[in-house]
Amino acid sequence: MIFIWFIYAAWLLLIVYLTVQATGVKRDTEPHLLQSFGLMFAMIAAFLLPRLQLFAFVNFAPVNAALSSVGVVLAVAGMFLLVWARQTLGRNWSQTVSAKQDHELVTSGPYRRLRHPMYTGGLLACIGSAIVVGGPFVFLLLLLGAIFIWRVGAEDRLLARQFPDEFPGYASRTNALIPFVW
């Protein structure tokens, strides 16, 4: 049970951190309310779907302590990568796929190897959390996974337009989401 509480507390701290860090970022060049609502809807749905009898099979937590420990390590590692990537982006971060005023192509820190390390970290955190808690984090993994895969393509296209000279070389020497694979 302590592992489950730890996972929820870690996610709460991550959400508070991301919310606080969202202040002071560069302004988007245009609003993207549909993307914001889609992300919010996915998170709400992830926590409501396990309550439906049809999806009761995903409510398998708690699992044994050894497997829960592995899940906690994966979740913490994913959150660490996500926070590191967010810190590296600085004011260039955006909740949505959008161009920023005075947009810069960030290629340092975790962006040296991955073009989308925040998504990699988020997915790793969801995998670890799903192992420990099940239910909502299984759906969060599925829903965010789909959104993140869409966003990888959308962001790559945006960056290719924003940085036509720099992005092709950067894209050729980095993986999108999974180190050494894709």
C-alpha positions in Angstrom: 0.0 0.0 0.0 2.9 2.4 0.7 4.0 2.0 -2.9 0.6 3.1 -4.2 0.6 6.2 -1.9 4.2 7.0 -3.1 3.1 6.9 -6.7 0.2 9.2 -6.2 2.3 11.6 -4.2 5.0 11.6 -6.8 2.5 12.4 -9.6 0.9 15.1 -7.4 4.3 16.7 -6.9 5.1 16.4 -10.6 1.8 18.1 -11.6 2.5 20.9 -9.1 6.0 21.3 -10.4 4.9 21.5 -14.0 2.1 23.9 -13.2 4.5 26.3 -11.4 7.1 26.0 -14.1 4.5 26.9 -16.7 4.6 30.5 -15.5 7.0 32.7 -17.4 7.3 30.5 -20.5 7.5 32.2 -23.9 4.1 32.9 -25.4 2.6 30.6 -28.1 2.3 32.3 -31.4 -1.3 31.1 -31.6 -3.7 29.4 -29.2 -4.3 25.7 -29.2 -7.3 25.1 -26.9 -8.3 21.8 -28.6 -5.0 20.2 -27.7 -5.2 21.4 -24.1 -8.7 20.1 -23.8 -7.7 16.8 -25.4 -4.9 16.3 -22.9 -7.1 17.2 -20.0 -9.9 14.8 -21.3 -7.4 12.0 -21.6 -6.3 12.4 -18.0 -9.8 12.6 -16.6 -10.9 9.5 -18.7 -7.9 7.6 -17.4 -9.1 7.9 -13.9 -12.8 7.3 -14.7 -12.5 4.3 -17.0 -11.2 1.8 -14.3 -14.4 2.5 -12.4 -16.5 0.9 -15.2 -17.2 -2.8 -14.6 -16.1 -3.6 -18.2 -12.6 -2.5 -17.3 -12.4 -3.9 -13.7 -9.6 -6.3 -14.9 -7.1 -3.4 -14.9 -7.5 -2.9 -11.1 -4.9 -5.5 -10.2 -3.0 -3.5 -7.6 -1.4 -4.0 -5.2 1.1 -6.4 -6.6 4.0 -8.0 -4.6 6.7 -5.8 -3.1 9.4 -6.8 -5.5 7.4 -5.9 -8.6 6.1 -2.8 -6.9 9.7 -1.8 -6.2 10.6 -2.2 -9.9 7.5 -0.1 -10.8 8.5 2.7 -8.3 12.1 2.8 -9.7 10.7 3.1 -13.3 8.3 5.8 -12.3 10.9 7.8 -10.5 13.4 7.4 -13.4 10.7 8.5 -15.8 9.8 11.5 -13.7 13.4 12.5 -13.3 13.9 12.4 -17.1 10.8 14.4 -17.6 11.8 17.1 -15.1 15.4 17.2 -16.5 14.0 17.7 -20.0 11.6 20.3 -18.8 14.4 22.2 -17.0 16.5 22.0 -20.1 13.7 23.5 -22.3 13.4 26.4 -20.0 11.1 29.1 -21.4 10.8 27.2 -24.7 8.4 24.6 -23.1 4.8 24.5 -24.2 1.8 22.4 -23.1 0.7 22.2 -26.7 2.4 21.6 -30.1 3.0 25.2 -31.0 5.6 27.7 -32.1 6.8 30.1 -29.5 7.8 33.7 -29.7 11.6 33.7 -30.2 11.6 29.9 -30.4 14.9 28.2 -30.0 15.9 24.6 -31.0 17.1 23.0 -27.8 19.7 20.3 -28.4 21.5 20.0 -25.0 20.9 17.9 -21.9 18.6 14.9 -22.7 17.8 16.5 -26.0 21.3 15.5 -27.2 20.1 11.9 -27.7 16.3 12.2 -27.8 14.1 14.8 -29.5 11.2 14.2 -27.1 12.6 13.2 -23.7 9.7 14.6 -21.8 7.4 12.1 -23.6 9.9 9.3 -23.0 10.0 10.2 -19.3 6.2 10.5 -19.1 5.7 7.1 -20.7 8.3 5.5 -18.4 6.6 7.0 -15.4 3.3 5.7 -16.6 4.7 2.2 -17.1 6.1 2.2 -13.6 2.9 3.6 -12.1 0.8 1.1 -14.0 2.9 -1.7 -12.5 2.3 -0.4 -9.0 -1.2 1.0 -9.1 -2.8 -0.6 -12.2 -6.2 0.9 -13.1 -5.9 4.6 -13.9 -2.3 4.4 -14.9 -2.9 1.6 -17.3 -5.3 3.9 -19.1 -3.1 6.9 -18.7 -0.3 4.9 -20.4 -2.6 4.0 -23.3 -4.2 7.4 -23.8 -1.0 9.5 -23.3 0.9 7.0 -25.4 -1.4 7.6 -28.3 -1.2 11.4 -27.7 2.5 11.4 -27.4 3.0 9.4 -30.6 0.8 11.9 -32.5 2.7 14.8 -30.9 6.1 13.4 -31.9 5.1 13.7 -35.5 3.4 17.0 -35.1 6.4 18.5 -33.2 8.9 17.1 -35.7 7.0 18.8 -38.5 6.7 22.1 -36.6 10.4 22.1 -35.8 11.3 21.2 -39.4 9.3 24.3 -40.5 10.7 26.6 -37.7 14.3 25.5 -38.1 14.8 24.3 -41.7 18.6 24.6 -41.5 19.2 23.0 -38.1 16.5 20.5 -37.6 17.3 17.9 -40.3 20.8 17.3 -39.0 19.5 17.2 -35.4 16.8 14.7 -36.4 19.3 12.5 -38.2 21.5 12.2 -35.1 18.8 11.7 -32.5 16.0 9.2 -31.8 12.5 10.5 -31.4 11.2 8.7 -28.3 13.0 5.4 -27.6 16.8 5.5 -27.3 18.6 3.4 -29.9 15.2 2.3 -31.4 13.0 5.2 -32.6 
